Amino acid sequence: MYIQRAIESYILKNYSSSKALALTGARQVGKTTVTKHLFPNVRRINMKDQRLLTASSEDSALFLDSFGRPLFIDEVQAAPFLLSQIKVILDDVNSKGNYIFSGSQKWELMKGLTESLAGMVSVLEMTTLSMRELNHIDFFQPFSLTEAYLSEREKHLKKYDNLWHFIHNGFYPELYDDSPRAWDDYYRDYVATYIDRDVYDILKIRDERLFYRFLVSVAARTGNILNYANIADDIGADSETVKSWIGVLEKTGIIYLLQPYFNSHLNRAIKSPKLYFRDTGLAAYLTNWTTAAQLQNGAMNGAFYETFVVNEIIKSYINAGKDYSRFLFYYRGKDKRKVSGQESDSEIDLIIEENNTLYPIEIKKTGNVRSDMAGAFPILDKDIEKKRGTGAIICRSDYRLKLRDNLYALPIEYI
C-alpha cells in the first residue's frame, strides 16, 4: 500500500526546475519508495552495492555513461568521487532532472553536494510519515499560530483516535503496509542495520554493545536538555566520545537538537539545545515500552507526547519544503515563576519565530489546561526587537478554546 506523501509536489517541482535533485533523510523513511512512485521510468542504482562501487571508482566517466540520464543514485555519499564527474557532465548541459540523489547520512551527502554541485542541485529532506499523511489530510501549510492558519486548518480537521497507538508504533512507512511486520521485529532489525551500516561507516566502532547502551541512554532523555556529561556517566564513556556520537545521531536523522532562543534582552537563558528522538516508536523500543498502554501510563508519557508534537510540527515544515531550524526554538531561563504555588525556572516548550513575531507554545498531554500553564510566555516581552504573538497550549482538548485574549487551548489535530 502506497501512502501519498505530502512532499510529492515539492519533489516534482524541484526535479523539473533543477539540473539535479537530492533527497536526504534517515534510513527507511521512504526516499526510494517515493521516487519509484513519482519516477517509475528512471533507472536506479545503489552505491552500497560493492560491485557498482568498485566499477565506479575505476572509471567514473565510463560508469556514468553506461547508465545514461536521468539516473537515480541511492546512497551516493558512499561514492563521493562520482559527484566530481557529475559536475563535469552538468556543466555541459542545460536540461533539468538529470540526476536524483539520496542518502541516509545527511551531513556527508550535503558536504559532497555543496563541494561539487553547488548551484546545480536542489535539496529536500524527507521524514517519517506524519499524522496528516496517515489520515489523508490534504493540507500542506507549515504549522503556525496565525489566525489565517488556524481558520484554514479548521476546514480540514479529523479526530486523531487511538493517538497513543501511533506514538508507540512510530511512523516508519513499513509499519503501515497492508501486512506490517511485528513491531519489535522491525525495530530490532532497524537498530542492528543502523549500527552495522550507517554508524560503522562513520565511526568504525568496535564496541557495538556500548553504542547500543548509548542509544538507549539518549532515547531515555528525549524531550530533555542535552547534557553530554550525564550521558557519559550513564554509559561509562568520556564526554568527548558522547559528543561525537551525538553528532552521528544527528547526521543520520535519528535525533533532532532544538536550539534555544536567546538574545541580549534574555540574558538568563540556558544555551544548551534540547534533544528529541525523530521517531517515538524507535525511542519506545529502545526504552522498552512494549505496549501503547504501558507508554501512555508510564513515567515517560509527558516526554513522549512532547516529542511527538515537536516532530509533527517539524514534519509540517519539511513537507512544505521549509528549513524548520530557522523557525523553531525553545526557551528555558533562570527567571523564576510560580505554578500552583511552586517556584521553578521559566520554560517555554516551543517558540515559532515568524515575520519578526514570537509565537510561544506549551505542550500538555492532558485535555484540562489552565491559562497559568502559559505563565512563562510574558518573558518574551523582554525582547523589544520582536513582538509576542498569540500563544497556545497544545493539548488533548476537543475544541479550540480561548483562555485569554492572546492564548488558546489548541487540540493536537491543528498541527
Beta strands, then each sheet from edge to edge (+ up, - down):
strand 1: 20-24
strand 2: 43-46
strand 3: 71-74
strand 4: 99-103
strand 5: 121-125
strand 6: 224-225
strand 7: 255-258
strand 8: 274-277
strand 9: 328-339
strand 10: 342-354
strand 11: 357-363
strand 12: 387-388
strand 13: 391-395
strand 14: 401-404
strand 15: 407-411
sheet 1: 2+ 3+ 4+ 1+ 5+
sheet 2: 6+ 8- 7+
sheet 3: 9+ 10- 11+ 12+
sheet 4: 9+ 10- 11+ 13+ 15+ 14-
end
